Amino acid sequence: MLTDYSLRIAKALTNSISSKNTPPEDYSRTIFADKCHLTVAAGGGGNGCVSFLREKFISAGPPNGGDGGSGGSIYIQAVRGETSLHKLARRGTIKAGRGGNGNGKSKGGQRGSDVLIQVPVGTVVRELSRHDPLVTDEENRMLEASASKGTEDPIPGTWRRDKWILYPAATKSEFARSDFPPLPRPRKSTLTMAQPQPPISLDLSEPMDKPMLLAAGAMGGLGNPHFVSQSLSRPKVATKGDGGLSVRLELELKLLADVGFVGMPNVGKSTLLRALSKSRARVGNWAFTTLQPNIGTVVLDNNQGRPRLQSYNAIGEPRTQISIADIPGLIPDAHLDRGLGHGFLRHVERAQVLAFVVDLGSEDAAKALRTLWQELREFENAKDMETNLSTASRIVDWKAFGSSVSSEPAKKGAIATGEEGIIIRSSSAQKLPPLKMAPISTKPWFVVATKADIQGAQDNFARLQAYLDAVAEKTVDHPSGKRTSWKGPLTAVPVSAIRGEGVECIPDLIVSLLKNG
């Protein structure tokens, strides 16, 4: 008697399933994000140490406390192979390691561990807000200095729990009888010279050989030898480490893939992606099988013999692969945010070449192509209108002592004397304008006609080819309706994606469009 396991094995052996028509358990889970908000925090410095020399016959040795270690830094690097920001979107906050505390015998603390953030090529990094504890400390110091201006005696040091560390064996009466040392000025690491100027705005459009510094780690606290003076030979205080810089960033992919599949739901885009690459995108005979873009890769050069196709990218390097994005299908009135709406159309903007996928099993493939272009045209017109309105209504709102002032005394209504050194900076959170993308109508494009093996597909493809010839000869209007539309040759490729027939010429066509587009 056969068990359930044996029956499943027998069924799997009898049913021949190709890579284009796989069972549901072979589908991979699609995880994709082309935009995310990320908070990066540099490591804080370690605390200084209060220690004294302890040797035989030396009852009260000199101070020998070590300084705290500096905090770790945050770096970013654009690398090949990454296609999505979902890993960073899932983390949300990335913190570098904190510096180690100082030790006795003048031993400094260990430096905090650095963090490297790897992003896809074509990522745009923009700053939303930042918090720098050193800026706040410097503002408070300058305000205190301005308040004491005109007095002959300098302001003595005061006890602050967030800044000082006291010797554990000391008593309160010892600090009451002596003056507290003045608090040192905030210090910055030399690495801050390599940081990008705020607000951060980076366009990582090329692979990077070396990482770029985003946020340098804070300096560690000072040990008690730094506070030795004529009146205080054995200081019993040390300073705590500085807080690390925290920056809120917006990461957005400017380039999603080399090619983007554009089409109605259930026209065979995912099946076509599986036929061209080793992608395990989900396929099914129902609409909206794909809800997030699937990225596939077509290898041009596997480093074994001569490359399949010889091509070079924008920076002159040999192109070894082509990335293809299976973009979710759109429905009529998608420009009004129906269906997947603007989320789908935003993905279309991020492809260098557009491949319009139409179904030859439908009534009219040419009409389906015009419908797709109509949605793209309306979306592009809406974006242009929104940009014009935002530019016309842009008003600069600046207040001297409002939310843009960083010092607390100024927020409470302190009268300015002109020498307070108040630092005016942008608000803690700002809304960034959308990225400037190339117009969709100017991108190179071609048509892939799927399901060419069904009955009646030849007549439908002939009507589609006749329409494209008419557009090329300018006897009919361009489907984009734009004068600045792409003027290259229009090509339609009939394929049977589920059988893998006719797809071998698509990589050649893509390479030629990337080269000439």
C-alpha positions as CSV (number, residue, x, y, z in Angstrom):
1,M,0.0,0.0,0.0
2,L,1.5,3.3,-1.1
3,T,1.8,6.1,1.5
4,D,1.1,9.7,0.8
5,Y,4.7,10.4,0.4
6,S,5.1,7.7,-2.2
7,L,2.1,9.0,-4.1
8,R,3.6,12.5,-4.2
9,I,6.9,11.1,-5.5
10,A,5.1,9.1,-8.2
11,K,3.1,12.1,-9.3
12,A,6.2,14.3,-9.5
13,L,7.9,11.7,-11.7
14,T,5.0,11.3,-14.0
15,N,4.3,14.9,-14.5
16,S,6.9,16.7,-16.5
17,I,7.0,20.3,-15.3
18,S,9.2,22.9,-17.0
19,S,10.9,25.9,-15.4
20,K,8.3,28.2,-17.0
21,N,5.3,26.3,-15.5
22,T,6.2,25.3,-12.0
23,P,4.1,24.2,-9.0
24,P,3.2,26.8,-6.3
25,E,5.8,25.5,-3.8
26,D,8.6,26.5,-6.2
27,Y,7.6,30.2,-6.1
28,S,10.0,32.5,-4.3
29,R,8.7,35.1,-1.9
30,T,9.0,38.6,-3.4
31,I,10.5,41.2,-1.1
32,F,11.2,44.5,-2.7
33,A,11.4,48.2,-1.6
34,D,12.6,51.1,-3.8
35,K,12.2,53.7,-1.1
36,C,12.8,53.7,2.7
37,H,13.5,56.0,5.6
38,L,16.6,55.1,7.7
39,T,18.1,56.6,10.9
40,V,21.9,56.3,11.2
41,A,23.5,57.0,14.5
42,A,27.3,57.2,15.0
43,G,28.7,55.6,18.1
44,G,29.1,57.7,21.2
45,G,32.4,58.1,22.9
46,G,33.5,56.0,25.9
47,N,33.9,57.6,29.4
48,G,37.2,58.8,30.8
49,C,38.7,57.0,33.8
50,V,39.6,58.3,37.3
51,S,42.6,56.4,38.4
52,F,45.8,57.0,40.4
53,L,49.2,55.4,40.4
54,R,49.4,52.5,42.9
55,E,52.9,51.2,43.6
56,K,54.9,50.1,46.7
57,F,56.0,52.9,48.9
58,I,53.8,55.4,47.0
59,S,50.8,56.3,49.1
60,A,49.3,59.0,46.8
61,G,50.5,58.6,43.3
62,P,49.7,60.9,40.4
63,P,46.6,60.5,38.2
64,N,46.9,58.0,35.4
65,G,43.3,57.5,34.1
66,G,43.0,56.8,30.4
67,D,40.7,58.5,27.9
68,G,37.6,56.9,26.5
69,G,37.6,55.4,23.0
70,S,36.0,57.2,20.1
71,G,32.7,55.9,18.8
72,G,32.3,53.9,15.6
73,S,31.4,55.6,12.3
74,I,28.7,55.0,9.6
75,Y,29.8,54.4,6.0
76,I,27.8,53.9,2.8
77,Q,28.8,52.2,-0.4
78,A,27.0,51.5,-3.7
79,V,27.7,48.0,-4.9
80,R,26.7,45.8,-7.8
81,G,24.4,42.8,-7.0
82,E,22.0,44.7,-4.7
83,T,18.6,45.4,-6.3
84,S,16.4,46.4,-3.4
85,L,16.3,48.5,-0.3
86,H,14.1,46.1,1.7
87,K,17.0,45.0,4.0
88,L,17.5,48.6,5.2
89,A,13.7,49.3,5.3
90,R,13.3,46.3,7.7
91,R,16.1,47.6,10.0
92,G,14.9,51.2,10.3
93,T,17.7,52.3,12.6
94,I,21.4,51.5,12.3
95,K,23.8,52.3,15.1
96,A,27.6,52.1,15.2
97,G,29.4,50.7,18.2
98,R,30.1,52.8,21.3
99,G,33.7,53.5,22.3
100,G,35.1,51.6,25.3
101,N,35.7,53.3,28.6
102,G,39.2,54.3,29.6
103,N,41.2,52.2,32.1
104,G,43.9,52.8,34.6
105,K,47.7,53.0,33.8
106,S,46.8,55.5,31.1
107,K,45.1,52.9,28.9
108,G,42.7,54.4,26.5
109,G,39.4,52.8,25.7
110,Q,38.8,50.6,22.6
111,R,37.4,52.3,19.5
112,G,33.8,51.5,18.6
113,S,33.0,49.2,15.7
114,D,32.1,50.8,12.3
115,V,29.1,50.0,10.2
116,L,29.0,49.7,6.4
117,I,25.7,50.3,4.6
118,Q,25.6,48.7,1.1
119,V,23.0,50.0,-1.3
120,P,22.2,49.3,-4.9
121,V,23.8,51.4,-7.7
122,G,21.5,54.3,-8.5
123,T,20.4,55.1,-5.0
124,V,19.8,58.7,-4.0
125,V,20.4,59.5,-0.4
126,R,18.8,62.7,1.1
127,E,18.7,64.1,4.6
128,L,15.5,64.6,6.4
129,S,16.7,65.7,9.8
130,R,19.7,65.5,12.2
131,H,20.6,65.8,15.8
132,D,24.1,66.7,16.8
133,P,24.8,66.8,20.6
134,L,28.0,68.8,20.0
135,V,26.1,71.6,18.4
136,T,23.8,71.8,21.4
137,D,26.7,71.8,23.8
138,E,28.5,74.5,21.9
139,E,25.4,76.7,21.8
140,N,24.9,76.4,25.5
141,R,28.5,77.2,26.1
142,M,28.3,80.4,24.0
143,L,25.2,81.5,25.7
144,E,26.8,81.1,29.1
145,A,29.8,83.0,27.9
146,S,27.6,85.8,26.7
147,A,25.7,85.9,30.0
148,S,29.0,86.2,32.0
149,K,30.3,89.0,29.8
150,G,31.2,92.1,31.8
151,T,32.1,90.2,35.0
152,E,35.7,90.0,36.0
153,D,35.7,86.5,37.5
154,P,35.1,83.6,35.1
155,I,32.3,81.3,35.8
156,P,33.5,78.4,37.9
157,G,32.9,74.8,36.9
158,T,29.7,73.2,38.0
159,W,28.6,69.6,38.6
160,R,26.6,68.1,35.7
161,R,25.5,64.5,35.9
162,D,25.5,64.1,32.1
163,K,29.1,65.4,31.7
164,W,31.2,64.4,34.7
165,I,32.4,61.2,36.4
166,L,33.4,61.3,40.0
167,Y,35.9,59.2,41.8
168,P,33.9,56.4,43.7
169,A,35.9,56.8,46.9
170,A,35.5,60.6,47.1
171,T,33.1,62.2,49.4
172,K,30.8,65.2,48.8
173,S,32.8,67.4,51.2
174,E,35.9,67.1,49.1
175,F,34.1,68.7,46.1
176,A,32.5,71.3,48.4
177,R,35.9,72.6,49.7
178,S,37.5,72.9,46.2
179,D,36.5,74.5,43.0
180,F,35.1,72.2,40.3
181,P,37.2,72.3,37.1
182,P,35.7,74.0,34.1
183,L,34.0,71.8,31.6
184,P,36.2,71.3,28.5
185,R,35.0,72.5,25.1
186,P,33.3,70.0,22.8
187,R,35.7,68.2,20.6
188,K,35.2,66.8,17.1
189,S,37.0,63.9,15.5
190,T,39.3,64.6,12.5
191,L,37.0,62.2,10.5
192,T,34.3,64.9,10.4
193,M,36.3,66.6,7.7
194,A,35.4,63.8,5.4
195,Q,31.7,64.0,6.1
196,P,29.4,65.4,3.4
197,Q,28.2,68.9,4.1
198,P,24.7,69.0,5.6
199,P,22.1,68.6,4.4
200,I,23.2,65.3,2.9
201,S,22.3,64.9,-0.8
202,L,24.1,62.0,-2.6
203,D,23.5,60.5,-6.0
204,L,25.3,57.1,-5.9
205,S,24.9,56.4,-9.7
206,E,28.2,54.5,-10.0
207,P,29.7,51.5,-8.2
208,M,32.1,52.7,-5.4
209,D,35.5,51.2,-4.8
210,K,35.8,52.8,-1.4
211,P,33.0,53.5,1.2
212,M,31.9,57.1,1.9
213,L,31.7,58.4,5.4
214,L,28.2,59.5,6.5
215,A,28.5,60.1,10.2
216,A,31.8,60.2,12.2
217,G,32.0,58.7,15.6
218,A,32.0,60.9,18.7
219,M,35.1,61.6,20.8
220,G,35.7,59.8,24.1
221,G,35.8,61.4,27.5
222,L,38.9,62.7,29.1
223,G,40.7,61.0,32.0
224,N,41.6,62.7,35.2
225,P,45.2,63.6,34.1
226,H,43.7,66.3,31.9
227,F,42.5,68.3,34.9
228,V,45.7,68.6,36.8
229,S,46.5,72.2,37.9
230,Q,48.6,74.1,40.4
231,S,45.7,74.0,42.9
232,L,44.5,70.5,42.1
233,S,47.3,68.0,41.8
234,R,45.1,64.8,42.1
235,P,41.8,65.5,40.4
236,K,39.1,63.0,41.1
237,V,36.9,63.8,38.1
238,A,36.8,62.7,34.5
239,T,34.4,63.5,31.7
240,K,31.9,61.3,29.9
241,G,32.1,60.6,26.2
242,D,30.2,62.8,23.7
243,G,27.0,61.6,22.1
244,G,27.0,60.5,18.5
245,L,25.5,62.2,15.5
246,S,22.1,61.0,14.5
247,V,20.8,61.6,10.9
248,R,17.4,60.7,9.5
249,L,17.8,59.8,5.8
250,E,15.6,59.0,2.9
251,L,16.9,56.4,0.4
252,E,15.3,56.1,-3.0
253,L,16.2,54.1,-6.0
254,K,16.6,56.3,-9.1
255,L,17.3,53.3,-11.3
256,L,15.3,50.2,-10.8
257,A,16.5,48.1,-13.7
258,D,17.8,48.2,-17.2
259,V,14.4,47.0,-18.6
260,G,11.0,47.3,-17.2
261,F,8.0,45.1,-18.3
262,V,4.9,47.3,-18.7
263,G,1.6,45.6,-19.3
264,M,-2.0,44.8,-18.2
265,P,-2.5,42.1,-15.6
266,N,-2.2,38.5,-16.6
267,V,-0.5,39.0,-20.0
268,G,2.5,36.8,-19.2
269,K,5.1,39.3,-17.8
270,S,6.2,37.0,-15.0
271,T,6.4,34.0,-17.3
272,L,8.5,36.0,-19.7
273,L,10.8,36.9,-16.9
274,R,11.2,33.3,-16.0
275,A,12.0,32.4,-19.7
276,L,14.7,35.1,-19.9
277,S,16.3,34.6,-16.5
278,K,16.5,32.2,-13.6
279,S,13.9,34.2,-11.7
280,R,11.4,32.3,-9.6
281,A,8.7,34.9,-9.9
282,R,5.2,33.7,-9.1
283,V,2.9,32.9,-12.1
284,G,-0.7,32.1,-12.2
285,N,-3.8,32.3,-14.4
286,W,-5.4,35.2,-12.5
287,A,-4.9,39.0,-12.4
288,F,-2.5,40.7,-10.0
289,T,-0.3,37.7,-9.5
290,T,2.6,40.1,-9.1
291,L,2.1,42.7,-6.4
292,Q,5.7,43.9,-6.1
293,P,8.4,44.2,-8.8
294,N,10.4,41.0,-9.5
295,I,14.0,41.5,-10.6
296,G,15.7,39.0,-12.9
297,T,19.2,39.0,-14.4
298,V,20.3,38.0,-17.9
299,V,23.9,37.0,-17.8
300,L,25.9,38.3,-20.9
301,D,29.3,37.2,-19.8
302,N,29.8,34.3,-17.5
303,N,33.6,34.6,-17.7
304,Q,33.9,31.4,-19.7
305,G,35.1,32.0,-23.2
306,R,33.8,35.0,-25.2
307,P,30.9,37.0,-23.9
308,R,27.5,36.3,-25.4
309,L,27.0,40.0,-26.2
310,Q,29.7,42.8,-26.2
311,S,28.3,45.9,-24.6
312,Y,29.5,48.7,-22.4
313,N,27.7,50.7,-19.7
314,A,27.6,54.5,-19.2
315,I,31.0,54.6,-17.4
316,G,32.8,52.6,-20.1
317,E,32.9,49.2,-18.3
318,P,32.0,46.0,-20.1
319,R,28.4,45.1,-19.4
320,T,28.3,41.6,-17.9
321,Q,24.5,41.3,-17.2
322,I,21.1,42.9,-17.8
323,S,18.6,43.5,-15.0
324,I,14.9,43.1,-15.9
325,A,12.0,44.3,-13.7
326,D,8.7,42.6,-13.8
327,I,6.5,45.5,-12.8
328,P,3.0,44.8,-11.5
329,G,0.2,45.2,-14.1
330,L,-1.9,48.3,-14.4
331,I,-5.6,48.7,-15.1
332,P,-7.4,51.5,-16.9
333,D,-7.4,54.8,-14.9
334,A,-4.2,53.8,-13.1
335,H,-3.1,57.4,-13.3
336,L,-6.0,58.2,-10.9
337,D,-4.4,55.8,-8.4
338,R,-6.7,52.9,-9.1
339,G,-5.4,49.4,-8.7
340,L,-1.8,49.6,-7.9
341,G,-1.9,53.1,-9.3
342,H,0.9,55.5,-8.6
343,G,3.0,52.8,-7.0
344,F,3.2,51.0,-10.3
345,L,3.8,54.1,-12.4
346,R,6.6,55.2,-10.1
347,H,8.4,51.9,-10.9
348,V,8.1,52.6,-14.6
349,E,10.0,55.8,-14.3
350,R,13.0,54.0,-12.8
351,A,13.7,51.7,-15.9
352,Q,16.0,52.7,-18.6
353,V,14.2,50.8,-21.4
354,L,10.5,50.0,-21.5
355,A,9.2,46.7,-22.8
356,F,5.4,46.8,-23.4
357,V,4.0,43.3,-23.0
358,V,0.7,42.7,-24.8
359,D,-1.4,39.6,-25.1
360,L,-2.1,38.3,-28.6
361,G,-4.9,36.3,-27.2
362,S,-6.9,39.6,-26.5
363,E,-9.1,41.2,-29.0
364,D,-6.8,43.9,-30.2
365,A,-3.1,44.1,-29.2
366,A,-2.7,47.6,-30.7
367,K,-5.5,48.9,-28.7
368,A,-3.9,47.5,-25.5
369,L,-0.7,49.2,-26.4
370,R,-2.5,52.6,-26.8
371,T,-4.2,52.1,-23.5
372,L,-0.9,51.5,-21.7
373,W,0.6,54.6,-23.3
374,Q,-2.5,56.6,-22.4
375,E,-2.0,55.8,-18.7
376,L,1.7,56.8,-18.8
377,R,0.8,60.0,-20.7
378,E,-1.8,61.0,-18.1
379,F,0.5,60.2,-15.2
380,E,3.3,62.3,-16.8
381,N,0.9,65.2,-17.4
382,A,-0.3,65.1,-13.8
383,K,3.3,65.1,-12.5
384,D,4.1,68.2,-14.7
385,M,1.1,70.0,-13.4
386,E,1.9,69.2,-9.8
387,T,5.5,70.4,-10.3
388,N,4.3,73.7,-11.8
389,L,1.8,74.3,-8.9
390,S,4.4,73.6,-6.2
391,T,6.9,75.9,-7.9
392,A,4.4,78.7,-8.2
393,S,3.2,78.5,-4.6
394,R,6.6,78.2,-3.0
395,I,7.0,80.7,-0.2
396,V,9.9,81.1,2.1
397,D,8.8,81.1,5.7
398,W,11.5,82.3,8.1
399,K,11.3,83.2,11.7
400,A,14.1,84.5,13.8
401,F,13.0,82.8,17.1
402,G,10.7,80.1,16.0
403,S,11.2,76.4,15.5
404,S,14.3,77.0,13.4
405,V,16.3,78.3,16.4
406,S,18.2,75.5,18.0
407,S,19.0,77.1,21.4
408,E,16.5,76.7,24.3
409,P,17.0,80.3,25.7
410,A,16.1,81.8,22.4
411,K,13.0,79.7,22.1
412,K,11.9,81.0,25.5
413,G,12.1,84.6,24.3
414,A,15.6,85.7,25.3
415,I,16.6,89.1,24.0
416,A,19.4,89.0,21.4
417,T,22.4,91.2,21.9
418,G,24.1,90.3,18.7
419,E,26.9,88.2,20.2
420,E,25.2,85.1,21.5
421,G,26.4,83.0,18.6
422,I,22.9,81.5,18.1
423,I,23.0,78.9,15.3
424,I,20.1,78.9,12.9
425,R,19.4,75.6,11.2
426,S,16.7,73.9,9.3
427,S,13.7,72.4,11.1
428,S,14.1,68.9,12.5
429,A,12.0,67.3,9.8
430,Q,11.3,68.4,6.3
431,K,9.4,67.1,3.3
432,L,11.7,66.4,0.4
433,P,10.6,67.1,-3.2
434,P,10.2,64.1,-5.5
435,L,13.2,63.0,-7.5
436,K,13.7,64.4,-10.9
437,M,13.4,61.5,-13.4
438,A,13.7,61.4,-17.1
439,P,10.3,61.7,-18.8
440,I,8.7,58.4,-19.6
441,S,8.1,59.4,-23.2
442,T,11.8,59.9,-23.9
443,K,12.8,56.4,-22.9
444,P,13.6,53.7,-25.6
445,W,10.8,51.1,-25.9
446,F,9.8,48.0,-27.8
447,V,6.8,45.6,-27.7
448,V,6.8,42.0,-26.7
449,A,3.7,40.1,-28.0
450,T,3.1,37.1,-25.8
451,K,1.0,33.9,-26.4
452,A,1.9,33.9,-30.0
453,D,1.3,30.1,-30.2
454,I,-2.5,30.4,-29.7
455,Q,-5.0,30.4,-32.6
456,G,-5.6,33.7,-34.2
457,A,-2.5,35.3,-32.8
458,Q,-0.9,35.9,-36.3
459,D,-3.7,38.2,-37.5
460,N,-3.6,40.1,-34.2
461,F,0.2,40.5,-34.5
462,A,-0.1,41.7,-38.1
463,R,-2.5,44.5,-36.9
464,L,0.0,45.4,-34.1
465,Q,2.9,45.5,-36.6
466,A,0.9,47.7,-39.0
467,Y,0.1,50.2,-36.2
468,L,3.8,50.4,-35.2
469,D,4.8,51.0,-38.9
470,A,2.2,53.8,-39.1
471,V,3.7,55.4,-35.9
472,A,7.2,55.1,-37.4
473,E,6.1,56.7,-40.6
474,K,4.2,59.4,-38.7
475,T,0.9,58.7,-40.4
476,V,-0.7,58.4,-37.0
477,D,0.2,60.2,-33.8
478,H,2.7,58.8,-31.4
479,P,0.9,56.9,-28.6
480,S,2.7,59.0,-26.0
481,G,1.2,62.2,-27.5
482,K,4.5,64.1,-26.8
483,R,6.7,65.9,-29.3
484,T,9.8,64.9,-27.3
485,S,9.0,61.2,-27.5
486,W,11.7,58.7,-28.4
487,K,12.4,58.7,-32.2
488,G,14.2,55.3,-32.5
489,P,12.9,52.3,-34.5
490,L,9.9,50.5,-33.2
491,T,10.1,46.7,-32.9
492,A,7.6,44.1,-31.9
493,V,8.7,40.6,-30.9
494,P,6.2,37.7,-31.0
495,V,7.1,35.1,-28.3
496,S,5.6,32.1,-26.5
497,A,7.0,32.6,-23.0
498,I,5.7,29.4,-21.5
499,R,7.5,27.4,-24.2
500,G,10.5,29.7,-24.3
501,E,10.2,30.3,-28.0
502,G,11.2,33.5,-29.6
503,V,12.8,35.0,-26.5
504,E,16.4,34.5,-27.5
505,C,16.4,37.7,-29.6
506,I,15.2,39.9,-26.7
507,P,18.6,40.4,-25.0
508,D,20.2,41.5,-28.3
509,L,17.4,44.0,-28.7
510,I,17.8,45.3,-25.2
511,V,21.6,45.7,-25.5
512,S,21.1,47.7,-28.7
513,L,18.6,50.0,-27.1
514,L,20.8,50.5,-24.0
515,K,23.7,51.3,-26.3
516,N,21.8,53.8,-28.6
517,G,19.3,55.1,-26.0
